[in-house]
């Protein structure tokens, strides 16, 4: 037995930004892509397993660069304090399976006490889910970002406490560090995001941020920072943060700094979109929707300005789970980014190649290239013409293993 798997594709979008290729064969040995070749130039071995996708578009698996396995009902976040970790892990396992079935083959969970356990269970083959990069618990200051809802997470203040907190996260199984750098004012109704995005405060000093990034980088971990508002984004840049989450309500000068340093900014449009969608059914108060609308306006403005300036956007959703924020609907972010002005080709690169770079997995996944692992999806239609087709994936392969298929595989 050769162990060769042959994927025959009508169209191939390889995630690099190169033009679409047609009538292509992808040859997989074990879990590695060995050849990418025109169909007419390849003789299929007698014992190869063939996946005939000659009526499909094949693409790298989708990557959600910002999501959460809170694994409690998304409209009942107070249960983060009371719900047992056992129940949350079991719920998270179901969420991870749904994500993989939807074609999300890799993701970053940027804040959840149970995410290291989920990552370990997936890696050991006990449950199925995306490749995960996980932050474990947030790193927050006393009275800082998420402090009012993360009552079970102890704040860290001062460089030495922060260094210790980073070390604790690593011991808990984190392979990325997530820190909150912006917060609302004292009397804001939404203290984590701030009622007015242009009036947010910083949650840490520059010395504290540099201590955090220094400790993380010494352990070969990237740092990702929640940043809304100009002061917080500049704090992240000055403090050597690797990836900025949200990154809006900023000035033109700050935008130029992001472009000059090519620091990735993760989009997170979906989080606000799904709040809007859930508002009536889940009885959101008027003040809460008013705050989300204010943030959406600022986010859209800076997304458009960022596209013009050359900001390095990466696709991420900030989805936290059912019923209001289903993580398996991450492909909606591609549609929203395109609606807001991003070219479909750029959105695909932002949600595959750039996603892998942000996860630190660019040598393994994110593009369909020889030598990379076979994380592939397929679907009807052409996403360059209609980006919404990414929401109807009917073939998923992760690490060379078939996860989902609506047809039978066969021998040559």
C-alpha positions as CSV (number, residue, x, y, z in Angstrom):
1,X,0.0,0.0,0.0
2,X,1.4,3.4,-1.0
3,X,-0.7,5.4,1.4
4,X,-1.1,8.0,-1.3
5,X,-4.2,10.2,-1.3
6,X,-5.0,12.1,-4.5
7,X,-7.3,15.1,-4.5
8,X,-8.6,16.1,-7.9
9,X,-9.7,19.7,-7.9
10,X,-11.7,21.7,-10.4
11,X,-10.3,24.9,-9.0
12,X,-7.4,25.4,-6.6
13,X,-7.0,28.5,-4.4
14,X,-3.7,27.9,-2.6
15,X,-3.9,30.8,-0.1
16,X,-0.7,32.5,-1.2
17,X,-2.6,35.1,-3.3
18,X,-1.6,33.5,-6.5
19,X,-4.3,33.2,-9.3
20,X,-6.8,30.3,-9.3
21,X,-5.4,27.1,-10.9
22,X,-7.8,24.7,-12.7
23,X,-7.9,20.9,-13.1
24,X,-5.2,20.3,-10.5
25,X,-4.2,17.2,-8.6
26,X,-2.9,17.5,-5.0
27,X,-0.9,14.4,-3.9
28,X,-0.8,13.7,-0.2
29,X,1.5,11.1,1.4
30,X,0.5,10.5,5.0
31,X,-0.3,14.0,6.2
32,X,2.1,16.0,3.9
33,X,1.4,17.6,0.5
34,X,3.9,16.0,-1.9
35,X,2.9,17.3,-5.3
36,X,0.6,19.9,-6.8
37,X,0.4,19.1,-10.5
38,X,-1.9,19.6,-13.5
39,X,-4.3,16.6,-13.8
40,X,-3.2,15.7,-17.3
41,X,0.5,15.4,-16.1
42,X,-0.2,12.9,-13.3
43,X,-0.6,9.2,-13.4
44,X,-2.6,8.0,-10.4
45,X,-1.1,5.0,-8.7
46,X,-3.2,1.8,-8.7
47,X,-3.7,1.8,-4.9
48,X,-4.1,5.5,-4.3
49,X,-7.2,6.8,-2.5
50,X,-8.8,9.3,-4.8
51,X,-11.1,12.2,-3.8
52,X,-12.8,13.4,-6.9
53,X,-13.5,17.1,-6.4
54,X,-13.6,17.9,-10.1
55,X,-16.8,19.9,-9.5
56,X,-15.4,21.8,-6.4
57,X,-13.1,24.6,-5.4
58,X,-10.3,23.4,-3.1
59,X,-8.7,25.8,-0.6
60,X,-6.6,25.7,2.6
61,X,-8.7,25.2,5.8
62,X,-10.1,28.3,7.3
63,X,-8.3,29.9,10.3
64,X,-10.1,31.9,13.0
65,X,-7.3,34.0,14.5
66,X,-9.5,35.2,17.4
67,X,-12.2,33.2,19.2
68,X,-13.1,31.8,22.6
69,X,-14.2,28.6,24.2
70,X,-16.0,30.1,27.1
71,X,-18.2,27.0,26.9
72,X,-21.2,28.4,28.8
73,X,-24.3,29.9,27.1
74,X,-23.0,33.0,25.4
75,X,-25.8,35.2,26.9
76,X,-25.1,33.9,30.4
77,X,-21.4,34.7,31.0
78,X,-22.0,35.0,34.7
79,X,-21.9,31.1,34.6
80,X,-18.1,31.3,34.0
81,X,-17.8,31.6,37.7
82,X,-20.3,28.9,38.7
83,X,-20.1,26.2,36.0
84,X,-17.7,23.4,36.5
85,X,-14.7,23.0,34.3
86,X,-15.7,19.4,33.5
87,X,-19.1,20.6,32.1
88,X,-17.4,23.4,30.2
89,X,-14.8,21.1,28.6
90,X,-17.5,18.7,27.5
91,X,-19.4,21.6,25.9
92,X,-16.2,22.9,24.4
93,X,-15.5,19.5,22.8
94,X,-18.8,19.8,21.0
95,X,-18.0,23.3,19.9
96,X,-14.6,22.3,18.6
97,X,-16.2,19.5,16.5
98,X,-18.7,21.9,15.0
99,X,-15.9,24.3,14.0
100,X,-13.9,21.5,12.3
101,X,-17.0,20.3,10.4
102,X,-17.5,23.9,9.1
103,X,-14.0,23.9,7.6
104,X,-12.2,25.8,10.4
105,X,-9.1,23.7,10.7
106,X,-7.1,26.0,13.0
107,X,-7.9,28.7,15.5
108,X,-6.6,30.8,18.4
109,X,-8.6,30.7,21.6
110,X,-7.6,34.1,23.1
111,X,-8.9,33.6,26.6
112,X,-10.5,30.6,28.3
113,X,-9.5,28.6,31.4
114,X,-10.4,25.4,29.7
115,X,-8.7,25.9,26.3
116,X,-5.4,24.2,27.3
117,X,-7.3,21.1,28.2
118,X,-9.2,21.2,24.9
119,X,-6.0,21.6,22.9
120,X,-4.4,18.7,24.7
121,X,-7.4,16.4,24.1
122,X,-7.5,17.3,20.4
123,X,-3.7,16.8,20.0
124,X,-4.0,13.4,21.7
125,X,-6.9,12.4,19.4
126,X,-9.5,12.0,22.1
127,X,-11.8,14.6,20.5
128,X,-11.9,16.2,17.1
129,X,-11.4,19.9,16.5
130,X,-9.2,22.5,14.9
131,X,-5.5,22.9,15.5
132,X,-5.5,25.2,18.5
133,X,-3.2,27.9,19.8
134,X,-4.5,28.8,23.2
135,X,-4.0,31.6,25.8
136,X,-5.6,30.0,28.8
137,X,-6.7,32.7,31.2
138,X,-6.4,36.4,30.3
139,X,-3.7,38.5,31.8
140,X,-5.6,41.5,33.3
141,X,-4.8,44.4,35.6
142,X,-6.9,45.1,38.7
143,X,-9.9,47.0,37.5
144,X,-8.8,46.5,33.9
145,X,-10.2,44.8,30.8
146,X,-12.9,42.1,31.5
147,X,-12.3,42.6,35.3
148,X,-16.0,42.9,36.0
149,X,-16.9,39.6,34.3
150,X,-13.8,37.6,35.0
151,X,-14.2,37.5,38.7
152,X,-12.3,34.2,39.0
153,X,-9.2,35.6,37.3
154,X,-6.7,37.3,39.6
155,X,-5.4,40.7,38.3
156,X,-1.6,41.2,37.9
157,X,-0.1,44.6,38.6
158,X,3.5,45.7,38.3
159,X,6.3,44.2,36.2
160,X,7.2,41.4,38.6
161,X,3.6,40.2,39.1
162,X,3.0,40.3,35.4
163,X,6.1,38.2,34.7
164,X,4.9,35.7,37.3
165,X,1.5,35.6,35.6
166,X,3.0,34.9,32.2
167,X,4.9,32.0,33.8
168,X,1.7,30.7,35.4
169,X,-0.1,30.8,32.0
170,X,2.7,28.8,30.4
171,X,2.5,26.2,33.2
172,X,-1.3,26.0,32.6
173,X,-0.6,25.1,29.0
174,X,-0.8,28.4,27.2
175,X,1.1,28.8,23.9
176,X,0.1,32.4,23.3
177,X,-0.3,35.2,25.9
178,X,-3.4,37.4,25.8
179,X,-3.4,40.7,27.6
180,X,-6.0,43.5,28.0
181,X,-4.6,46.9,27.3
182,X,-7.7,49.1,27.0
183,X,-10.7,49.6,29.3
184,X,-13.6,51.9,29.7
185,X,-13.9,54.8,32.1
186,X,-15.1,54.3,35.7
187,X,-18.8,55.0,35.1
188,X,-19.0,53.2,31.7
189,X,-21.7,50.6,31.4
190,X,-19.4,48.3,29.4
191,X,-16.1,48.6,31.2
192,X,-14.2,46.1,29.1
193,X,-14.8,47.7,25.7
194,X,-15.7,51.2,26.9
195,X,-18.9,53.0,26.0
196,X,-17.1,55.4,23.7
197,X,-14.2,53.8,21.7
198,X,-12.4,57.1,21.3
199,X,-12.4,57.7,25.1
200,X,-10.9,54.4,26.3
201,X,-8.2,54.3,28.9
202,X,-5.0,52.2,29.0
203,X,-5.1,49.3,31.5
204,X,-1.3,49.0,31.9
205,X,1.9,51.1,31.9
206,X,4.6,50.7,29.2
207,X,7.0,49.2,31.8
208,X,4.3,46.6,32.6
209,X,3.7,45.7,29.0
210,X,7.4,45.4,28.2
211,X,7.8,43.1,31.2
212,X,5.0,40.9,29.8
213,X,6.3,40.8,26.2
214,X,9.8,40.2,27.4
215,X,8.8,37.2,29.5
216,X,6.6,35.8,26.8
217,X,9.2,36.2,24.1
218,X,11.9,34.7,26.3
219,X,9.6,31.6,26.3
220,X,9.1,31.8,22.5
221,X,5.4,32.8,22.8
222,X,3.7,35.6,20.9
223,X,1.6,38.2,22.7
224,X,-1.8,39.3,21.6
225,X,-3.4,42.4,23.0
226,X,-7.0,43.6,23.3
227,X,-6.7,47.2,22.1
228,X,-9.5,49.7,21.4
229,X,-8.5,53.4,21.2
230,X,-5.4,55.3,20.1
231,X,-3.5,55.2,23.4
232,X,-3.9,51.4,23.8
233,X,-2.8,50.6,20.3
234,X,0.3,52.9,20.7
235,X,1.0,51.2,24.0
236,X,0.9,47.8,22.3
237,X,3.3,49.0,19.5
238,X,5.7,50.6,22.0
239,X,5.5,47.5,24.2
240,X,6.5,45.0,21.5
241,X,3.1,43.3,21.3
242,X,3.0,40.9,18.3
243,X,-0.7,41.0,17.3
244,X,-3.3,43.6,17.9
245,X,-7.0,42.6,18.4
246,X,-9.7,45.0,17.2
247,X,-7.3,48.0,16.8
248,X,-9.8,50.7,15.9
249,X,-10.6,54.2,17.1
250,X,-7.1,55.3,16.2
251,X,-5.5,58.3,14.5
252,X,-3.9,58.4,11.0
253,X,-0.5,58.7,12.7
254,X,-1.0,55.5,14.6
255,X,-2.3,53.8,11.5
256,X,0.9,54.7,9.7
257,X,2.9,53.1,12.6
258,X,0.9,49.8,12.2
259,X,1.7,49.8,8.5
260,X,5.4,50.7,8.9
261,X,5.9,47.9,11.5
262,X,3.5,45.5,9.7
263,X,1.9,44.5,13.0
264,X,-1.1,42.3,12.3
265,X,-4.6,43.6,13.3
266,X,-7.3,41.0,13.8
267,X,-10.7,42.0,12.4
268,X,-13.4,40.8,14.8
269,X,-16.4,42.2,12.9
270,X,-18.5,39.1,13.6
271,X,-18.7,39.8,17.3
272,X,-20.7,43.0,16.7
273,X,-22.7,41.5,13.8
274,X,-23.9,38.6,16.0
275,X,-24.8,40.9,18.8
276,X,-27.0,42.8,16.4
277,X,-28.6,39.6,15.2
278,X,-29.3,38.4,18.7
279,X,-30.5,41.6,20.2
280,X,-34.3,41.1,19.8
281,X,-34.5,37.4,20.6
282,X,-32.3,37.8,23.7
283,X,-33.8,41.1,24.9
284,X,-30.6,43.2,24.8
285,X,-31.2,46.5,26.7
286,X,-31.2,49.6,24.5
287,X,-28.0,51.0,26.2
288,X,-26.1,47.9,25.3
289,X,-27.0,48.0,21.6
290,X,-26.3,51.7,21.5
291,X,-22.7,51.0,22.7
292,X,-22.3,48.2,20.1
293,X,-23.5,50.5,17.3
294,X,-21.0,53.1,18.4
295,X,-18.2,50.6,18.3
296,X,-19.3,49.2,14.9
297,X,-19.2,52.7,13.4
298,X,-15.7,53.3,14.6
299,X,-14.5,49.8,13.6
300,X,-15.9,50.1,10.1
301,X,-14.3,53.6,9.6
302,X,-10.9,52.4,10.7
303,X,-11.2,49.1,8.7
304,X,-11.8,51.1,5.5
305,X,-9.0,53.5,6.3
306,X,-6.7,50.6,7.2
307,X,-7.4,48.9,3.9
308,X,-6.4,52.1,2.0
309,X,-3.3,52.5,4.1
310,X,-2.1,48.9,3.9
311,X,-2.8,47.7,7.5
312,X,-2.0,43.9,7.7
313,X,-5.5,42.6,8.6
314,X,-6.1,39.0,9.7
315,X,-9.5,37.3,9.8
316,X,-10.7,36.6,13.3
317,X,-14.2,36.6,14.8
318,X,-14.2,37.0,18.6
319,X,-17.1,34.5,18.7
320,X,-17.7,32.9,22.1
321,X,-20.3,30.2,21.5
322,X,-23.9,29.3,21.1
323,X,-26.6,30.5,21.2
324,X,-25.7,34.1,20.2
325,X,-22.1,33.8,18.9
326,X,-21.7,30.4,17.2
327,X,-18.0,29.7,16.6
328,X,-18.7,27.4,13.7
329,X,-20.0,30.4,11.7
330,X,-16.5,32.0,11.5
331,X,-16.8,32.1,7.7
332,X,-19.2,34.9,8.1
333,X,-16.2,37.1,8.9
334,X,-15.0,36.7,5.3
335,X,-18.3,37.9,4.0
336,X,-18.4,40.9,6.4
337,X,-14.9,41.9,5.6
338,X,-15.7,41.9,1.9
339,X,-18.9,43.9,2.5
340,X,-16.8,46.5,4.3
341,X,-14.4,46.8,1.3
342,X,-11.8,44.0,1.4
343,X,-11.1,42.3,-1.9
344,X,-12.2,38.6,-1.8
345,X,-8.7,37.5,-2.7
346,X,-7.2,39.5,0.1
347,X,-9.8,38.2,2.6
348,X,-8.9,34.6,1.7
349,X,-5.2,35.3,2.3
350,X,-6.1,37.1,5.5
351,X,-8.0,34.0,6.7
352,X,-5.5,31.3,5.6
353,X,-1.9,32.4,5.1
354,X,-1.9,35.3,7.5
355,X,-3.9,33.4,10.0
356,X,-1.2,30.7,10.1
357,X,1.5,33.4,10.5
358,X,-0.4,34.8,13.5
359,X,-0.7,31.4,15.0
360,X,3.0,30.7,14.4
361,X,2.2,27.8,12.2
362,X,3.1,29.2,8.8
363,X,5.7,26.5,8.2
364,X,3.0,23.8,8.6
365,X,-0.4,25.1,7.4
366,X,-2.2,28.1,5.9
367,X,-1.4,27.5,2.2
368,X,-1.5,24.6,-0.1
369,X,2.1,24.1,-1.0
370,X,4.5,21.2,-1.3
371,X,5.9,20.2,2.2
372,X,3.0,21.6,4.2
373,X,0.4,19.6,6.1
374,X,-2.8,18.7,4.3
375,X,-5.4,20.9,5.9
376,X,-7.9,21.3,3.0
377,X,-11.5,22.2,2.4
378,X,-13.7,22.1,-0.7
379,X,-17.1,23.6,-1.7
380,X,-19.3,24.5,-4.7
381,X,-18.7,27.8,-6.4
382,X,-16.0,30.3,-6.6
383,X,-15.3,32.5,-3.5
384,X,-13.7,35.2,-5.6
385,X,-17.1,35.7,-7.2
386,X,-19.2,35.0,-4.1
387,X,-17.4,34.9,-0.8
388,X,-20.5,33.4,0.9
389,X,-19.7,30.0,-0.5
390,X,-17.2,29.6,2.2
391,X,-20.1,29.1,4.6
392,X,-21.2,25.9,2.8
393,X,-18.1,23.7,3.1
394,X,-18.8,20.0,2.1
395,X,-15.3,18.5,2.3
396,X,-12.8,18.8,5.1
397,X,-9.4,17.2,5.5
398,X,-7.2,18.0,8.5
399,X,-3.6,16.6,8.8
400,X,-4.3,14.3,5.8
401,X,-7.3,12.7,7.5
402,X,-10.7,12.9,6.0
403,X,-13.1,14.7,8.4
404,X,-16.1,15.4,6.3
405,X,-17.2,14.5,2.8
406,X,-20.5,14.4,1.0
407,X,-19.4,11.7,-1.5
408,X,-17.6,8.4,-1.2
409,X,-13.9,8.2,-1.6
410,X,-12.6,5.4,-3.9
411,X,-9.6,3.7,-5.4
412,X,-8.2,4.7,-8.7
